[in-house]
């Protein structure tokens, strides 16, 4: 995917979100615990509440600037918004959740894009910079889905702004959002586990049929998810 925001009007009409889509990308889940009082308190204490008349785009940009200056890259789970906010930093999944959560609690539809970085000339090859990656998008009326990669911004210094509104990497997206329905089956197809999968990563590079052959132990892992 490639995306870049430029001044001027959209070249084609922006399709507005349906009511169901807007509701989905504003909802709470296990990792984005936006109704937790800790989240609202953090935004208030750091001057991140919406100002009178402030546009969604301006507020989202303030979130991005705050994240790129406040946090450092590093760390990992727990990927829970209320815990991530008070930390010193996280990986790309955690950083994207911080931005997505800040937007959702402020009424801006937002989502995570979970996938894999690939070479621009051969999508079967990973980039030299890494493999799995997460970034975020927020939906702005009249603009559409706006890419935001706060993770790359953490390391970009003065050029951090280029990662707001621009997709700076080639990303094959395997899933949108977190907390996906997850079903595990045995070799004969019987369900042995139902639950939720935080993000579809690691197993994202599946082969035909939605399965990945784990050759070391000769077992087959199959991932299925619903809408």
C-alpha positions as CSV (number, residue, x, y, z in Angstrom):
1,X,0.0,0.0,0.0
2,X,1.1,3.5,-0.7
3,X,-0.5,6.7,0.6
4,X,0.5,10.3,0.9
5,X,-1.5,13.3,2.0
6,X,-1.1,16.5,-0.1
7,X,-2.7,20.0,0.1
8,X,-5.9,20.5,-1.9
9,X,-9.1,18.7,-2.6
10,X,-9.5,15.0,-2.9
11,X,-9.1,13.7,-6.5
12,X,-12.3,11.6,-6.0
13,X,-15.1,11.7,-3.5
14,X,-14.3,10.3,-0.2
15,X,-16.7,7.4,0.8
16,X,-18.0,8.1,4.3
17,X,-18.0,5.4,6.9
18,X,-21.3,3.5,7.4
19,X,-22.8,3.6,10.8
20,X,-21.7,0.1,11.5
21,X,-18.1,0.9,10.4
22,X,-17.9,4.0,12.5
23,X,-19.2,2.0,15.5
24,X,-16.7,-0.7,15.0
25,X,-13.7,1.6,14.8
26,X,-14.7,3.4,17.9
27,X,-15.4,0.4,20.0
28,X,-13.6,-0.9,23.1
29,X,-11.9,-4.3,23.4
30,X,-9.5,-6.1,25.7
31,X,-6.4,-4.2,24.6
32,X,-8.0,-0.8,23.8
33,X,-9.7,-0.3,27.2
34,X,-10.8,3.3,26.3
35,X,-13.5,3.5,29.1
36,X,-10.8,2.9,31.8
37,X,-10.6,6.2,33.8
38,X,-6.9,6.0,33.6
39,X,-7.0,6.8,29.9
40,X,-9.1,9.9,30.3
41,X,-7.0,11.1,33.3
42,X,-3.8,10.6,31.2
43,X,-5.2,12.7,28.3
44,X,-6.3,15.4,30.7
45,X,-3.0,15.6,32.6
46,X,-1.1,15.9,29.3
47,X,-3.2,18.5,27.6
48,X,-4.6,16.1,25.1
49,X,-8.3,16.7,25.4
50,X,-10.1,18.2,22.4
51,X,-10.0,22.0,22.4
52,X,-13.1,24.0,21.6
53,X,-13.7,23.8,17.8
54,X,-10.6,21.6,17.2
55,X,-10.9,19.5,14.0
56,X,-10.3,15.8,14.1
57,X,-7.2,16.2,11.9
58,X,-5.6,18.7,14.2
59,X,-6.3,16.6,17.3
60,X,-5.0,13.4,15.6
61,X,-1.8,15.3,14.7
62,X,-1.4,16.5,18.3
63,X,-1.6,12.8,19.4
64,X,1.0,11.9,16.9
65,X,3.4,14.6,18.0
66,X,3.0,13.7,21.6
67,X,3.7,10.0,21.0
68,X,6.7,10.7,18.8
69,X,8.3,12.9,21.5
70,X,7.1,11.1,24.7
71,X,7.9,7.5,24.0
72,X,10.9,5.4,22.9
73,X,10.9,2.3,20.7
74,X,11.4,-0.9,22.7
75,X,9.5,-3.3,24.9
76,X,6.5,-5.3,24.2
77,X,3.4,-6.7,25.9
78,X,1.2,-6.1,27.8
79,X,-0.5,-4.4,24.9
80,X,-3.2,-2.8,27.0
81,X,-3.8,0.9,26.4
82,X,-4.2,2.0,30.1
83,X,-0.8,0.4,30.9
84,X,1.0,1.5,27.7
85,X,0.2,5.2,28.3
86,X,2.2,5.4,31.5
87,X,5.1,3.4,30.1
88,X,8.3,4.7,28.5
89,X,7.7,3.0,25.1
90,X,6.7,-0.1,23.3
91,X,7.1,-2.0,20.0
92,X,5.2,-1.1,16.9
93,X,2.0,-2.8,18.1
94,X,2.0,-1.0,21.4
95,X,2.8,2.4,19.8
96,X,0.0,1.9,17.2
97,X,-2.4,1.0,20.0
98,X,-1.6,4.2,21.9
99,X,-2.5,6.3,18.8
100,X,-5.5,4.2,18.0
101,X,-6.8,4.4,21.6
102,X,-6.3,8.1,21.9
103,X,-8.3,8.6,18.7
104,X,-11.1,6.3,19.7
105,X,-11.6,7.8,23.2
106,X,-11.8,11.2,21.5
107,X,-14.5,10.1,19.0
108,X,-12.1,9.7,16.0
109,X,-12.5,6.3,14.2
110,X,-9.1,4.6,14.1
111,X,-7.7,1.2,13.5
112,X,-4.4,-0.8,13.5
113,X,-3.0,-2.3,10.3
114,X,-1.1,-5.5,11.2
115,X,1.0,-7.1,8.5
116,X,4.5,-7.6,7.1
117,X,7.0,-5.3,5.5
118,X,8.0,-6.4,2.1
119,X,10.5,-5.6,-0.6
120,X,9.1,-3.1,-3.2
121,X,10.3,-5.2,-6.1
122,X,9.5,-8.7,-4.8
123,X,6.6,-9.0,-2.3
124,X,7.7,-12.6,-1.4
125,X,10.8,-11.1,0.3
126,X,10.9,-9.3,3.6
127,X,12.7,-5.9,3.8
128,X,16.1,-5.6,5.4
129,X,14.6,-3.4,8.1
130,X,12.3,-6.1,9.6
131,X,9.4,-8.4,9.0
132,X,6.2,-8.0,11.0
133,X,5.0,-4.5,11.5
134,X,2.0,-2.5,12.8
135,X,0.9,1.0,11.9
136,X,-2.3,2.9,12.5
137,X,-4.9,4.8,10.5
138,X,-7.5,7.3,11.6
139,X,-10.6,8.3,9.6
140,X,-11.0,12.0,8.8
141,X,-14.3,13.1,7.2
142,X,-13.5,14.5,3.7
143,X,-10.1,12.9,3.7
144,X,-10.6,9.2,4.4
145,X,-8.3,6.8,6.1
146,X,-5.1,8.6,7.0
147,X,-1.9,6.5,7.6
148,X,0.0,7.3,10.8
149,X,3.2,5.5,11.7
150,X,4.2,6.7,15.1
151,X,6.7,3.9,15.5
152,X,9.0,5.2,12.6
153,X,8.5,8.7,13.9
154,X,10.0,7.8,17.3
155,X,13.4,7.3,15.5
156,X,13.1,10.0,12.9
157,X,13.9,13.1,14.9
158,X,13.2,16.4,13.1
159,X,11.7,14.4,10.1
160,X,9.1,12.7,12.2
161,X,6.3,14.6,10.6
162,X,6.7,12.7,7.3
163,X,5.2,9.7,9.0
164,X,1.8,11.5,9.6
165,X,-0.3,11.2,6.5
166,X,2.3,9.2,4.6
167,X,2.8,5.5,4.3
168,X,6.6,5.2,4.2
169,X,6.9,1.4,3.8
170,X,5.5,-1.4,1.7
171,X,3.1,-3.2,4.0
172,X,1.0,-6.3,3.2
173,X,-1.9,-6.1,5.6
174,X,-3.0,-9.3,7.2
175,X,-5.6,-7.9,9.6
176,X,-7.2,-4.7,10.7
177,X,-7.5,-4.0,14.4
178,X,-7.0,-6.4,17.4
179,X,-8.9,-8.9,19.5
180,X,-9.8,-11.2,16.5
181,X,-12.0,-14.3,17.0
182,X,-9.6,-17.3,17.2
183,X,-10.4,-20.9,16.8
184,X,-7.9,-23.8,17.2
185,X,-8.5,-27.2,15.8
186,X,-6.8,-30.6,16.0
187,X,-5.7,-32.7,13.1
188,X,-9.2,-34.2,12.5
189,X,-10.9,-30.8,12.6
190,X,-12.3,-30.8,16.1
191,X,-12.3,-27.5,17.9
192,X,-10.1,-27.6,20.9
193,X,-9.9,-23.9,21.7
194,X,-12.0,-20.8,21.2
195,X,-10.8,-17.4,22.1
196,X,-9.4,-14.1,21.0
197,X,-6.1,-13.3,19.2
198,X,-4.6,-9.9,20.1
199,X,-3.1,-9.3,16.7
200,X,-2.6,-11.6,13.7
201,X,1.2,-11.4,13.5
202,X,3.9,-14.0,13.3
203,X,1.4,-16.4,11.7
204,X,0.5,-13.8,9.1
205,X,2.7,-15.3,6.4
206,X,0.4,-18.3,5.7
207,X,0.4,-20.6,2.7
208,X,-2.5,-21.8,0.6
209,X,-5.5,-22.8,2.6
210,X,-4.8,-20.5,5.5
211,X,-2.2,-22.8,7.1
212,X,1.5,-22.6,7.7
213,X,3.7,-25.7,7.8
214,X,5.8,-25.6,10.9
215,X,8.5,-28.0,9.5
216,X,10.5,-28.3,12.7
217,X,7.9,-30.2,14.6
218,X,5.9,-31.3,11.5
219,X,2.7,-29.8,12.8
220,X,0.2,-27.7,10.9
221,X,-1.1,-24.5,12.4
222,X,-4.3,-23.2,11.0
223,X,-5.7,-19.8,11.7
224,X,-9.3,-18.9,10.9
225,X,-11.0,-15.6,11.7
226,X,-14.5,-14.2,11.3
227,X,-15.7,-10.8,10.2
